[in-house]
Amino acid sequence: MSKTALVLVDVINDFYDPAGPNYYPRVTQTLEPLRRLLFTARESGALVVHAVERHREGVTDAEQPKLPVHCLQGSFEAAFFGGFEPVKTEVVVPKRRYSSFFATDLALVLHEQRVTRIVVAGVKTNVCIRATCQDGFAHGFEVVVPREATNSNREHLETASLEDIERYFGSVTTLDEAARLLREHP
C-alpha cells in the first residue's frame, strides 16, 4: 500500500489574493477543492507539504528575465493565503524555481517519511504544477493531480499540461479520488 502526501504548490497571496500581482479570477475555483484536500490530509494524518516561492531581495534570480521580481521573503505576496497557513506538523519547502523539487529538500523529506505517492495541487497548472509533477516522477513518486484543485490563467496551456501529466508523469484524477487516497494513506 502507498503512503500518500499532499503537496500544496504556491497557495500564497501572490496568486490567491486579489491584491497579488499574479492573481487571476479563475484561481478562486480551486479554493474549495484545496480546502477539502488540506482538511482531509490533516484529518487522516497524511504529510502536508507547502511548497512556496521565496526569492531574496537584491539577489538576481534566474526567473527574473522572464518574470518581474516577485514573492520576496517576508513580503505580502509570499505570505500564505488565509486559511492555508501551515500547522506545526506540516513542512514548508521554499522554492526559487517552478519545480517544488529543484534545489530543495522535498524529495529527501518525502523519502525519509516513506512517502511513495504525492497528490499535487495549487497553481499554475502549466508552470509550477507541471514542473513539480515531472520532477516528482523523476524522483520515483507516483504523482496524482486532482483536476479541480489546479488551474491557470492560460486555459489552453492548462489543458495541454494536464494531458502531458496524464500521459507521461502520473495521473489526473477527480477531487474525490485524491481525497480517498489521502484518507486511506497508511
C-alpha positions as a LaTeX table, in Angstrom:
\begin{tabular}{lrrr}
\hline
Residue & $x$ (\AA) & $y$ (\AA) & $z$ (\AA) \\
\hline
Met1 & 0.00 & 0.00 & 0.00 \\
Ser2 & 1.27 & 3.50 & $-0.85$ \\
Lys3 & 1.90 & 6.20 & 1.70 \\
Thr4 & 0.45 & 9.43 & 0.34 \\
Ala5 & 1.41 & 13.06 & 0.97 \\
Leu6 & $-0.28$ & 16.28 & $-0.10$ \\
Val7 & 1.95 & 18.83 & $-1.83$ \\
Leu8 & 0.32 & 22.26 & $-2.00$ \\
Val9 & 2.08 & 24.46 & $-4.54$ \\
Asp10 & 2.09 & 28.25 & $-4.18$ \\
Val11 & $-1.11$ & 28.71 & $-2.20$ \\
Ile12 & 0.09 & 32.21 & $-1.37$ \\
Asn13 & $-1.18$ & 35.77 & $-1.70$ \\
Asp14 & 0.73 & 36.35 & $-4.94$ \\
Phe15 & $-1.80$ & 34.17 & $-6.77$ \\
Tyr16 & $-4.81$ & 33.93 & $-4.44$ \\
Asp17 & $-5.33$ & 37.41 & $-3.02$ \\
Pro18 & $-6.94$ & 39.89 & $-5.45$ \\
Ala19 & $-4.18$ & 42.37 & $-4.47$ \\
Gly20 & $-1.49$ & 39.86 & $-5.50$ \\
Pro21 & 0.36 & 40.74 & $-8.71$ \\
Asn22 & $-0.20$ & 37.29 & $-10.23$ \\
Tyr23 & $-3.83$ & 36.89 & $-9.16$ \\
Tyr24 & $-6.29$ & 35.84 & $-11.83$ \\
Pro25 & $-10.05$ & 35.42 & $-11.22$ \\
Arg26 & $-10.27$ & 31.70 & $-12.18$ \\
Val27 & $-7.88$ & 30.79 & $-9.36$ \\
Thr28 & $-10.75$ & 31.11 & $-6.87$ \\
Gln29 & $-12.29$ & 27.96 & $-8.40$ \\
Thr30 & $-9.51$ & 25.93 & $-6.78$ \\
Leu31 & $-10.03$ & 27.22 & $-3.22$ \\
Glu32 & $-12.76$ & 24.86 & $-2.05$ \\
Pro33 & $-11.07$ & 21.80 & $-3.58$ \\
Leu34 & $-7.77$ & 22.83 & $-1.93$ \\
Arg35 & $-9.50$ & 23.32 & 1.42 \\
Arg36 & $-11.04$ & 19.87 & 1.13 \\
Leu37 & $-7.70$ & 18.24 & 0.34 \\
Leu38 & $-5.98$ & 20.06 & 3.20 \\
Phe39 & $-8.73$ & 19.14 & 5.68 \\
Thr40 & $-8.67$ & 15.51 & 4.53 \\
Ala41 & $-4.89$ & 15.25 & 4.79 \\
Arg42 & $-4.86$ & 16.82 & 8.24 \\
Glu43 & $-7.71$ & 14.65 & 9.47 \\
Ser44 & $-6.05$ & 11.44 & 8.23 \\
Gly45 & $-2.56$ & 12.33 & 9.41 \\
Ala46 & $-1.08$ & 12.40 & 5.91 \\
Leu47 & 2.04 & 14.51 & 5.49 \\
Val48 & 1.28 & 18.01 & 4.18 \\
Val49 & 3.97 & 19.95 & 2.35 \\
His50 & 3.60 & 23.64 & 1.46 \\
Ala51 & 5.93 & 24.35 & $-1.47$ \\
Val52 & 6.10 & 28.12 & $-1.84$ \\
Glu53 & 8.02 & 30.65 & $-3.88$ \\
Arg54 & 10.52 & 32.62 & $-1.81$ \\
His55 & 13.03 & 34.90 & $-3.53$ \\
Arg56 & 15.76 & 37.03 & $-1.96$ \\
Glu57 & 15.65 & 40.80 & $-2.13$ \\
Gly58 & 18.57 & 42.27 & $-4.05$ \\
Val59 & 19.76 & 38.88 & $-5.31$ \\
Thr60 & 19.31 & 38.24 & $-9.01$ \\
Asp61 & 17.26 & 35.14 & $-9.74$ \\
Ala62 & 17.12 & 33.11 & $-12.96$ \\
Glu63 & 13.35 & 33.68 & $-13.25$ \\
Gln64 & 13.78 & 37.45 & $-13.47$ \\
Pro65 & 14.45 & 37.80 & $-17.18$ \\
Lys66 & 11.07 & 36.10 & $-17.75$ \\
Leu67 & 9.14 & 37.43 & $-14.75$ \\
Pro68 & 9.35 & 40.62 & $-12.71$ \\
Val69 & 10.74 & 40.41 & $-9.18$ \\
His70 & 8.09 & 38.69 & $-7.05$ \\
Cys71 & 7.49 & 36.70 & $-3.85$ \\
Leu72 & 10.34 & 38.23 & $-1.90$ \\
Gln73 & 10.91 & 36.62 & 1.50 \\
Gly74 & 8.74 & 38.35 & 4.10 \\
Ser75 & 6.56 & 40.15 & 1.55 \\
Phe76 & 2.77 & 40.21 & 1.36 \\
Glu77 & 2.90 & 38.22 & $-1.90$ \\
Ala78 & 4.97 & 35.42 & $-0.40$ \\
Ala79 & 2.70 & 35.04 & 2.65 \\
Phe80 & 0.35 & 32.06 & 2.85 \\
Phe81 & $-3.16$ & 32.78 & 1.65 \\
Gly82 & $-5.59$ & 32.99 & 4.57 \\
Gly83 & $-6.66$ & 29.58 & 5.84 \\
Phe84 & $-3.68$ & 27.80 & 4.26 \\
Glu85 & $-1.06$ & 28.63 & 6.87 \\
Pro86 & 0.87 & 25.51 & 7.85 \\
Val87 & 0.34 & 23.93 & 11.23 \\
Lys88 & 3.15 & 22.66 & 13.44 \\
Thr89 & 3.45 & 19.19 & 11.88 \\
Glu90 & 3.50 & 20.40 & 8.27 \\
Val91 & 6.58 & 21.01 & 6.15 \\
Val92 & 7.33 & 24.28 & 4.36 \\
Val93 & 9.60 & 23.97 & 1.33 \\
Pro94 & 10.78 & 27.33 & $-0.05$ \\
Lys95 & 11.50 & 27.18 & $-3.77$ \\
Arg96 & 13.19 & 29.55 & $-6.20$ \\
Arg97 & 12.22 & 27.75 & $-9.38$ \\
Tyr98 & 8.96 & 26.42 & $-10.79$ \\
Ser99 & 9.51 & 22.87 & $-9.60$ \\
Ser100 & 8.99 & 22.17 & $-5.93$ \\
Phe101 & 11.80 & 19.60 & $-6.19$ \\
Phe102 & 14.55 & 21.57 & $-7.93$ \\
Ala103 & 17.29 & 22.60 & $-5.46$ \\
Thr104 & 15.05 & 21.91 & $-2.43$ \\
Asp105 & 14.96 & 19.09 & 0.09 \\
Leu106 & 11.44 & 17.97 & $-0.89$ \\
Ala107 & 12.49 & 14.57 & $-2.27$ \\
Leu108 & 14.60 & 13.92 & 0.82 \\
Val109 & 11.73 & 14.81 & 3.17 \\
Leu110 & 9.28 & 12.62 & 1.28 \\
His111 & 11.67 & 9.65 & 1.07 \\
Glu112 & 12.50 & 9.96 & 4.79 \\
Gln113 & 8.78 & 9.77 & 5.57 \\
Arg114 & 8.42 & 6.70 & 3.31 \\
Val115 & 6.03 & 8.54 & 1.00 \\
Thr116 & 5.53 & 6.83 & $-2.34$ \\
Arg117 & 2.60 & 8.84 & $-3.74$ \\
Ile118 & 2.11 & 12.60 & $-3.91$ \\
Val119 & $-1.11$ & 14.50 & $-4.52$ \\
Val120 & $-0.01$ & 17.75 & $-6.16$ \\
Ala121 & $-2.40$ & 20.71 & $-6.10$ \\
Gly122 & $-2.27$ & 24.51 & $-6.36$ \\
Val123 & $-1.16$ & 26.87 & $-9.14$ \\
Lys124 & $-0.38$ & 27.23 & $-12.01$ \\
Thr125 & $-1.06$ & 24.01 & $-13.90$ \\
Asn126 & 1.18 & 24.84 & $-16.84$ \\
Val127 & 4.12 & 26.11 & $-14.82$ \\
Cys128 & 4.76 & 25.06 & $-11.21$ \\
Ile129 & 2.34 & 22.13 & $-11.10$ \\
Arg130 & 3.65 & 20.60 & $-14.32$ \\
Ala131 & 7.31 & 21.14 & $-13.32$ \\
Thr132 & 6.67 & 19.63 & $-9.88$ \\
Cys133 & 4.91 & 16.61 & $-11.40$ \\
Gln134 & 7.70 & 15.99 & $-13.89$ \\
Asp135 & 10.38 & 16.15 & $-11.20$ \\
Gly136 & 8.26 & 14.12 & $-8.76$ \\
Phe137 & 8.02 & 11.40 & $-11.38$ \\
Ala138 & 11.78 & 11.61 & $-11.98$ \\
His139 & 12.33 & 11.10 & $-8.22$ \\
Gly140 & 10.24 & 7.92 & $-8.32$ \\
Phe141 & 6.97 & 9.12 & $-6.81$ \\
Glu142 & 3.53 & 8.15 & $-8.04$ \\
Val143 & 2.08 & 11.54 & $-8.99$ \\
Val144 & $-1.63$ & 12.36 & $-8.70$ \\
Val145 & $-3.21$ & 15.67 & $-9.73$ \\
Pro146 & $-6.84$ & 16.31 & $-8.79$ \\
Arg147 & $-8.29$ & 18.17 & $-11.76$ \\
Glu148 & $-10.45$ & 20.52 & $-9.69$ \\
Ala149 & $-7.57$ & 21.62 & $-7.45$ \\
Thr150 & $-5.43$ & 23.33 & $-10.08$ \\
Asn151 & $-5.88$ & 25.74 & $-12.96$ \\
Ser152 & $-4.20$ & 28.51 & $-14.92$ \\
Asn153 & $-4.93$ & 31.86 & $-16.47$ \\
Arg154 & $-3.94$ & 30.29 & $-19.78$ \\
Glu155 & $-6.60$ & 27.63 & $-20.25$ \\
His156 & $-5.14$ & 26.11 & $-23.42$ \\
Leu157 & $-1.82$ & 25.54 & $-21.65$ \\
Glu158 & $-3.64$ & 24.17 & $-18.60$ \\
Thr159 & $-5.37$ & 21.61 & $-20.80$ \\
Ala160 & $-2.15$ & 20.65 & $-22.58$ \\
Ser161 & $-0.26$ & 20.35 & $-19.29$ \\
Leu162 & $-2.88$ & 18.08 & $-17.74$ \\
Glu163 & $-2.70$ & 15.92 & $-20.86$ \\
Asp164 & 1.10 & 15.74 & $-20.52$ \\
Ile165 & 0.88 & 14.90 & $-16.82$ \\
Glu166 & $-1.61$ & 12.11 & $-17.50$ \\
Arg167 & 0.37 & 10.74 & $-20.43$ \\
Tyr168 & 3.92 & 10.97 & $-19.08$ \\
Phe169 & 4.21 & 11.72 & $-15.35$ \\
Gly170 & 1.26 & 10.44 & $-13.37$ \\
Ser171 & $-2.49$ & 10.56 & $-13.27$ \\
Val172 & $-5.09$ & 13.30 & $-13.37$ \\
Thr173 & $-7.98$ & 12.29 & $-11.12$ \\
Thr174 & $-11.12$ & 13.67 & $-9.58$ \\
Leu175 & $-11.08$ & 15.51 & $-6.29$ \\
Asp176 & $-13.00$ & 12.62 & $-4.72$ \\
Glu177 & $-10.34$ & 10.12 & $-5.79$ \\
Ala178 & $-7.49$ & 12.29 & $-4.49$ \\
Ala179 & $-9.28$ & 12.77 & $-1.16$ \\
Arg180 & $-9.79$ & 9.00 & $-0.92$ \\
Leu181 & $-6.06$ & 8.41 & $-1.46$ \\
Leu182 & $-5.24$ & 10.88 & 1.31 \\
Arg183 & $-7.80$ & 9.34 & 3.67 \\
Glu184 & $-6.52$ & 5.82 & 3.07 \\
His185 & $-2.79$ & 6.51 & 3.38 \\
Pro186 & $-1.23$ & 4.02 & 5.84 \\
\hline
\end{tabular}
